[in-house]
Amino acid sequence: MMGALRAAAPIITSVSPASGSGSVPITITGTGFDTAQNLVFLGGTGGVCGLSYLASTASGTSIACTLGLGGWSAGTYALTVRNAVNLLTSNGVNFTVNAPKALSVTSVSPSSAAPGAALTIAGGGFDTTSTNVVRFSGPQGVNVTLSSTDGAALSVTVPSLLAGTYSVSVSNAAGQTAYAPSTIAITASTASGAPAITSVSPTSGSGKTAITITGTGFDASSNWISVGGIGIMGNYYASTGGGTQIAITWDSTGWSPGGYAIVVRNNTTNQYSNAVNFTVKSGPTAALTVYDRTNGTSGSSVTASVGDSLDYTWSSAGGSTYSSTYKGDLSYCGSGAWAATTASGTSNNNVVAQGSAGCTYTTTYTVTASDGTTATATLTIKVNGTAASSITPSTQYAAALASIRSQLAAIEALITQLLGGR
């Protein structure tokens, strides 16, 4: 009786090319490869052609894959194929991992280009497969992946980016990165459909500012707006007037004073406009201090005694309306009023109200600018102890004192009686 036929192991007759570095497309020729499920190993390590099974062509005689050799040390390694169906492994064929060429970028030309234009990056060590990553870094950042035909040059199309100055770098599969020796200028798009800003109104402001952007080429319903390269949060903006005006409200609270570029992107054409400057102005300011004439102290927090003579001083900038509040922390602090409705001034000879030790008054002075932004200054006055003896007590406290004296006299008389007049 004949025994069962044993499956044949795959056989590799050649690998082409037989050497390389970085990312290397290879063709493995031989016999016995499965039609759909094969794995490639290099030096006993799997996954060098990816983690998925590899199919063969030409009746199981050819496998095409791309070796990923980033991080591999230079040297010669045995390349094998395992038929994942019968679990048999082929013979080994030598493949030499070359030391990667040093990546370099010597120039980028032209030095100024609009989105859609061609850039030529010259240098060395570029991969000849689609594993070079060109990075544009500036007002925006974007990666472009492409291949080099000769390892010495890359031709890249400028992506749709905000106008501005950008650095250019290239990374390859070996993990190397090289930077261009100089920056490039990306100008506003000249392609059909690119929006153009002719003016913004107003051209400056602080806080929440309503701005009208006038120009051409705006999308009817979907435009993206950026200020200083940062997109304004919220929905996309529609335009009016046949794509000639966009109305936005931008809050510059927290932004440093200075000029920032406003740019519009038409989301339908994905093209950016030119940049027009908007100046962020300083917001309103407020200052409030008090001077205690009696003890000579001053500042935004002082300790005073009842009856001390105080001078309030306030000042502001950038305001259109002014208000103040005056509040004691407990009812026994007494009551009082101090009002500041001007940009600056001094209120003299205010006297701390009658109070008890520890009582604290809080006074605030608020400045409001025409755009609604505010600034507030706060000061506190703590009452320390009671007034000097020369200050006449109030009627309420005088009556209480007389009652206590009367009770003390009655107690003294009772004690005398108990002691028998002694």
C-alpha positions in Angstrom: 0.0 0.0 0.0 1.4 3.4 -1.0 1.9 6.0 1.6 0.3 9.5 1.4 2.1 12.1 -0.8 4.1 14.6 1.2 3.7 18.3 0.4 6.7 19.9 -1.2 8.5 22.9 0.5 8.7 26.1 -1.5 12.0 26.8 -3.3 13.5 30.2 -3.9 15.6 30.5 -7.0 16.3 34.3 -6.9 15.6 37.6 -5.2 15.8 40.9 -7.2 17.3 43.2 -6.2 19.6 41.3 -3.8 20.5 44.3 -1.7 19.2 47.7 -0.6 18.3 49.9 2.4 15.3 51.7 3.7 12.2 50.6 1.8 13.0 48.2 -1.0 10.5 46.6 -3.4 11.7 43.1 -4.2 10.5 40.2 -6.4 11.0 36.6 -5.1 11.1 33.9 -7.8 10.8 30.2 -7.2 8.3 27.4 -6.9 5.8 26.0 -4.3 4.5 29.3 -3.1 0.8 29.3 -2.1 -1.5 31.3 -4.2 -2.7 33.5 -1.4 -0.9 32.8 1.9 2.8 33.3 2.2 5.1 34.9 4.8 8.5 36.4 4.1 11.3 36.2 6.7 14.7 38.0 6.8 17.3 36.6 9.1 14.5 34.7 10.8 12.4 37.8 11.5 8.9 38.0 10.1 6.9 41.0 9.2 9.6 42.6 7.0 7.1 42.7 4.1 4.1 43.7 6.3 1.9 41.6 8.7 -0.6 40.4 6.1 -0.3 37.2 4.0 1.3 37.7 0.6 -0.2 36.3 -2.6 1.9 34.8 -5.4 1.5 35.1 -9.1 2.4 33.1 -12.2 1.1 29.8 -10.8 2.9 30.1 -7.4 6.3 31.1 -8.9 6.6 34.8 -8.0 6.0 37.0 -4.9 6.3 40.8 -4.9 6.6 42.8 -1.7 8.4 45.7 -0.2 11.0 45.2 2.5 11.0 47.7 5.4 14.6 47.9 6.5 14.5 51.0 8.6 16.6 50.4 11.7 18.3 47.3 10.3 22.1 47.0 10.7 24.1 46.6 7.5 24.9 43.0 6.7 23.8 39.9 4.8 20.7 38.0 6.0 19.0 34.8 4.7 15.6 35.6 3.1 13.0 32.7 3.3 9.4 32.2 2.4 6.9 30.1 4.4 3.9 28.6 2.7 1.3 29.3 5.4 -1.0 26.5 4.1 1.4 23.5 4.4 3.6 25.3 6.9 6.8 24.5 5.1 9.6 27.0 4.7 11.9 27.5 1.7 15.6 27.5 1.4 17.4 30.7 2.3 18.7 33.2 -0.2 21.1 35.9 0.7 19.9 39.5 0.9 22.3 42.3 1.8 21.1 45.2 3.9 23.2 48.2 2.8 24.2 51.0 5.2 21.7 53.8 4.4 23.0 56.8 2.6 23.1 59.9 4.7 20.0 62.0 4.0 20.6 65.6 3.0 18.7 68.5 1.6 20.9 71.0 -0.3 18.3 73.3 -1.8 14.6 74.0 -2.5 13.6 75.9 -5.6 11.9 78.2 -6.3 12.2 80.0 -3.0 8.7 81.4 -3.4 5.6 79.6 -4.8 1.9 79.5 -4.6 -0.2 76.4 -3.8 -0.3 74.1 -6.8 3.2 75.1 -8.0 6.0 72.6 -8.3 9.0 72.6 -5.9 12.3 70.8 -6.6 14.1 69.5 -3.5 17.7 68.6 -4.2 19.9 66.5 -1.9 20.8 62.8 -1.4 19.7 59.7 0.4 16.0 60.0 -0.7 14.1 56.7 -1.0 13.2 55.6 -4.5 9.8 54.4 -3.3 6.9 56.3 -1.8 8.4 56.6 1.6 9.9 60.1 1.6 7.9 62.5 3.8 8.2 66.2 2.9 7.2 68.4 5.9 6.1 72.0 5.4 6.1 73.9 8.8 4.9 77.4 9.2 1.5 79.1 9.8 0.2 75.6 9.1 1.9 72.2 9.0 1.3 69.4 6.5 3.1 66.3 5.3 3.4 65.2 1.6 4.5 61.6 0.9 6.3 60.9 -2.4 9.1 58.9 -4.1 12.3 59.9 -5.7 13.3 58.6 -9.1 17.1 58.8 -8.5 17.5 59.3 -4.8 18.9 62.8 -5.4 15.8 64.9 -6.1 12.2 65.2 -5.1 9.5 67.0 -7.1 6.6 68.1 -4.9 3.5 70.1 -5.5 3.0 72.9 -3.0 -0.1 71.9 -0.9 -2.9 74.3 -0.2 -1.6 76.3 2.8 -1.9 79.7 4.4 0.5 82.3 2.9 3.6 82.7 5.0 7.2 81.5 5.6 7.8 77.8 5.9 10.6 75.5 6.7 11.0 72.3 4.6 12.3 69.0 5.9 12.5 65.4 4.4 12.3 62.1 6.3 13.1 58.7 4.8 12.3 55.1 5.7 15.6 54.7 7.6 14.4 57.2 10.2 16.6 60.0 9.0 15.5 63.7 8.8 17.2 66.5 6.9 16.2 70.2 6.8 16.5 72.6 3.9 19.2 75.2 4.5 16.7 78.1 4.0 13.0 78.7 4.3 10.6 79.3 1.5 7.7 81.7 1.0 4.3 80.3 0.2 2.2 83.1 -1.4 -1.6 83.4 -1.8 -3.0 81.0 -4.2 -3.4 82.1 -7.8 -5.4 79.1 -8.9 -8.9 79.5 -10.2 -11.4 79.7 -7.2 -8.9 81.3 -4.8 -10.6 84.0 -2.6 -9.1 87.5 -2.3 -9.5 89.9 0.6 -9.6 93.6 -0.3 -10.4 95.0 3.1 -11.4 94.3 6.7 -13.5 96.7 8.8 -12.7 97.7 11.4 -8.9 97.1 11.2 -8.4 97.0 14.9 -10.2 96.2 18.2 -10.1 94.4 21.5 -12.4 91.9 23.1 -15.4 90.8 21.0 -15.2 92.7 17.7 -17.7 92.5 14.8 -15.6 92.4 11.6 -16.7 92.6 8.0 -14.3 91.0 5.5 -14.7 92.3 1.9 -13.3 90.6 -1.2 -14.1 88.1 -3.9 -14.2 84.4 -4.4 -15.8 83.6 -1.0 -18.0 80.5 -1.0 -21.7 81.1 -0.5 -22.0 78.9 2.6 -18.7 77.5 3.7 -15.6 79.6 4.4 -12.9 79.0 7.1 -11.5 82.0 8.8 -8.1 82.2 10.6 -6.5 85.0 12.6 -2.8 84.7 13.1 -2.8 81.2 11.6 -5.4 80.0 14.2 -8.8 79.1 13.0 -11.8 80.8 14.6 -13.7 78.2 16.5 -17.3 77.6 15.5 -19.2 76.9 12.3 -18.0 77.7 8.8 -19.0 81.2 7.7 -21.4 82.0 4.8 -20.8 85.0 2.6 -23.3 87.6 1.2 -23.3 90.0 -1.7 -22.5 87.2 -4.3 -19.5 85.9 -2.4 -18.0 89.4 -1.6 -18.6 89.8 2.1 -18.3 87.7 5.3 -19.4 88.9 8.7 -17.7 87.5 11.8 -17.4 88.2 15.5 -14.0 87.5 16.9 -13.0 87.6 20.6 -9.4 88.7 21.1 -9.6 88.4 24.9 -6.3 86.9 26.0 -4.4 87.8 22.8 -1.3 90.0 23.1 -1.6 93.5 21.5 -0.2 93.5 18.0 -1.0 92.8 14.3 -2.4 89.4 13.1 -3.2 88.2 9.6 -6.8 87.4 8.7 -7.1 84.8 6.0 -10.1 83.2 4.3 -10.2 79.6 2.9 -13.0 78.8 0.4 -13.9 75.3 1.5 -15.3 74.3 -1.8 -12.1 75.1 -3.8 -9.8 74.5 -0.8 -7.9 77.7 -1.7 -6.6 80.3 0.6 -6.8 84.1 0.2 -4.2 86.7 0.7 -3.6 87.9 4.3 -4.9 91.3 5.6 -3.7 92.7 8.9 -5.9 93.2 12.0 -4.5 94.9 15.0 -5.4 93.7 18.5 -5.5 96.7 20.8 -4.9 96.8 24.5 -8.1 96.4 26.6 -9.3 98.8 29.3 -7.3 99.1 32.5 -8.4 100.1 36.1 -6.5 101.1 39.2 -7.8 101.8 42.7 -5.8 102.7 45.8 -6.5 104.2 49.2 -4.3 106.4 51.4 -4.8 106.5 55.2 -3.9 110.0 56.3 -4.0 109.0 59.9 -1.4 106.2 59.9 0.3 107.0 56.6 -0.3 103.6 54.9 -1.5 103.2 51.3 -2.2 100.5 48.7 -5.0 98.2 47.5 -5.3 96.6 51.0 -4.9 98.7 54.2 -5.7 98.4 57.9 -7.3 101.4 59.4 -8.8 102.4 62.7 -12.3 103.7 63.2 -12.3 107.4 62.4 -9.2 107.4 60.2 -9.3 109.9 57.3 -8.9 108.2 53.9 -8.2 109.3 50.3 -9.5 107.0 47.5 -7.7 107.5 44.2 -8.8 105.8 40.9 -7.6 105.9 37.3 -8.3 104.0 34.1 -7.6 103.8 30.3 -9.6 102.7 27.4 -13.0 103.0 29.1 -16.3 104.5 28.2 -18.4 103.9 31.3 -17.3 103.6 35.0 -19.0 102.2 38.1 -18.1 101.3 41.7 -19.4 99.2 44.6 -19.0 99.6 48.4 -19.7 96.7 50.7 -19.1 95.8 54.4 -18.8 92.1 55.2 -21.1 92.2 58.3 -24.0 94.4 59.3 -22.1 95.9 62.1 -19.6 97.4 59.7 -22.0 100.2 59.3 -22.9 101.5 55.9 -21.5 104.0 53.5 -21.3 104.9 49.8 -18.5 105.8 47.5 -19.1 106.3 43.8 -16.7 106.7 40.9 -18.2 107.4 37.6 -15.2 109.0 35.9 -12.0 107.8 34.3 -9.9 109.1 37.1 -10.2 111.2 40.3 -9.6 111.4 44.1 -12.2 111.3 46.8 -10.7 113.0 49.9 -11.5 112.8 53.6 -13.7 109.8 53.6 -14.0 108.5 57.2 -14.1 104.8 58.0 -17.6 104.0 59.4 -18.0 103.1 63.0 -17.3 99.4 63.4 -15.7 96.5 65.3 -12.3 94.9 65.1 -12.0 92.6 62.1 -14.7 94.3 60.0 -13.7 94.5 56.4 -14.9 96.8 53.6 -14.5 95.9 49.9 -14.6 98.5 47.2 -14.4 97.8 43.5 -14.0 100.1 40.5 -15.0 98.7 37.1 -14.2 100.1 33.7 -16.1 99.1 30.6 -14.8 99.7 27.1 -17.1 100.5 24.2 -16.7 96.9 22.9 -17.9 95.5 26.2 -14.6 94.4 27.7 -14.1 95.3 31.3 -11.3 95.7 33.8 -11.9 95.8 37.6 -9.7 97.0 40.4 -10.4 96.0 44.0 -9.3 97.3 47.4 -10.0 96.2 50.9 -10.0 98.1 54.2 -9.8 96.2 57.5 -11.0 98.0 60.6 -8.4 97.4 63.4 -9.8 97.8 66.9 -12.0 100.7 68.2 -11.6 104.4 67.7 -9.5 106.7 69.9 -11.1 107.9 73.2 -11.6 111.3 71.7 -14.2 109.9 69.3 -17.7 110.2 70.7 -19.5 106.8 70.9 -22.8 106.5 69.2 -26.1 106.8 71.1 -26.6 103.1 70.9 -23.3 102.3 72.5 -23.7 105.1 75.1 -27.0 103.7 76.3 -25.5 100.2 76.6 -22.6 101.6 78.6 -25.0 103.4 81.0 -27.0 100.2 81.6 -23.8 98.2 82.4 -22.7 100.9 84.9 -26.1 100.8 86.6 -25.9 97.0 86.9 -22.4 97.2 88.4 -23.6 99.7 91.0 -26.5 97.4 92.0 -24.1 94.5 92.4 -21.7 96.5 94.5 -24.6 97.5 96.8 -25.7 93.9 97.2 -22.2 92.8 98.1 -21.9 95.6 100.7 -25.2 94.5 102.3 -24.2 90.8 102.5 -20.9 91.8 104.2 -22.9 93.7 106.8 -21.7 97.1 105.8 -18.1 96.1 106.3 
